[in-house]
Amino acid sequence: MNEIIDVQIGQVKAAAGQGILKSGAIGSCIAVAACNPSNKTGAVAHIMLPGRAPAGKAGSKKTRYAYDAIDTIIDKMARLGSTADKIKVAVLGGANVLQKDDDTICRANIETTLDYLKDRHIEVVATALGGTERRNVWLDLDKRTIYYTEGDSSKKQLWRW
């Protein structure tokens, strides 16, 4: 059985070969599930905030922010033998779970994440963004598949390589 690697809010974790990277309770946050189809490596970031961490933030607090989390994905995957041009990502989340008319964090999370992935020339192959339902994501390296749930739905395939 594959090891399940839990990715909490503000964390970025990576694996190679086998294993399942899982992150849950993705509301207004963004999950970036990254893989390199040619060498079976992957990483998941659970991003909480748009943009880059303010000066002085260190370690795990930095990866709460979109730009820092994406840079960390690229770094961790490079250590596993991937290059940025080989990385493909699925992006999930950015839901207005509180259903507030003036909630801007979900839109800001989506926009800054997608914009920075584009700036870094990382291909987005699938998305499940917006709405009002929380999501969960599983990046299964052995099955080469990204799965997700939305609200109380059953697990669905988002992308397979």
HELIX and SHEET records of a PDB file:
HELIX    1   1 GLY A   59  ARG A   64  5                                   6    
HELIX    2   2 ALA A   66  ARG A   79  1                                  14    
HELIX    3   3 ALA A   84  LYS A   86  5                                   3    
HELIX    4   4 ILE A  105  ASP A  119  1                                  15    
SHEET    1   A 5 ILE A   4  ASP A   6  0                                        
SHEET    2   A 5 ILE A  20  ILE A  26  1                                        
SHEET    3   A 5 ARG A 135  ASP A 140 -1                                        
SHEET    4   A 5 THR A 145  GLU A 150 -1                                        
SHEET    5   A 5 LYS A 156  ARG A 160 -1                                        
SHEET    1   B 5 VAL A  12  ALA A  16  0                                        
SHEET    2   B 5 THR A  41  ILE A  47 -1                                        
SHEET    3   B 5 ILE A  30  ASN A  36 -1                                        
SHEET    4   B 5 LYS A  88  GLY A  93 -1                                        
SHEET    5   B 5 GLU A 123  LEU A 129  1                                        
END                                                                             
